[in-house]
């Protein structure tokens, strides 16, 4: 069973993620394990490994929340920068996670209204980045598990969580990777971190 390796407050929201994420622009020479994990995250963002990541995320969710609680929850993914990229990245993945955990599949409960340039390319949110629509009738009074692939500043999570809470009972935030920043403990010690906790299970 895989557990979430990182826990903490990001922009006012308690977030749990499986990996520490070392972006290549800042960590081109990180160790082999962190490089492999980074590539796994890249593959997920391109929709290349939904089964693999779906099973990993499901295992962490079951370990943390238990199946009994998850059966009463709805799994919602943060949309990608475009409708096409969201479908490519999240549609199969959401179906897999919901099937394994017993959660309601909330794919497309939060929708992108207008395509935007990816934030990792522009370095900031574009004009249309927050052009999102929440299907309020579908999330009303639900317990939401909100998933983002990479959690960095927490701005996207903050924007969506606050609006979900207008309608639903609760929002728990989880992610695949938490971005490591320069000067942090994770930056200073790249070898003895939560990433090592999933080495055996993940075959890395």
C-alpha positions, 0 to 999 in steps of 0.5 A: 500500500502506498501512502502520501509522502508529503503533507502540509499547508499550501496557500491556506489549504492542507494538501497531501501528495505522493512525490516531491517534484523537482522541476528540471529548470531548477534541478537538472542534476538531481538524483536518479530517483527524482529524475525518474519520478519527474519523468513519470509525472511528465508522462502523466501530464501527457496522458501516457500512463493513466493506469499506472498513476491511477493505481498509485493514487488509488492506493494512497487514497485508500490508505489515507481515507479508507474505502468506506469513507471514499464510497461517499466521496466524489473524485474531481480533477483540476482541469488542464490548460485546454479541453483537449489536454484535460480529456487526454490527461484526466478522463481515463485516469478519473475512471480508473481511480473511481473504479478502484476506490468506489468514489463517484467519478467527478470528471468534468464536474469542473470544466474549462470554459476557455483554453489557456497557455500552460502555466509551466510554459508562460511562468504565470497564469494567462488571461483565460487560466481561471476560465473555469465552470463548476457544475454546482448541481453535480457537486451540491452537498458532496464530499470532494477529493480534489486532485491536481497533478503538481501543486506549486503555489496553490493558487489553482487549488485555492481558486477551485476549492473556495468555489467548490465549498460554496456548494459541497460539504467538504474538499480534501486536496491531494496531488501527485507531486509537490514542487520543491523550491530553492532553499527548502529542506527538500532542496538542501537534501534531495536524497532522504525524502518521501520519494524513497518511500515509494521506491519499492512499490513503484519499481524505481 
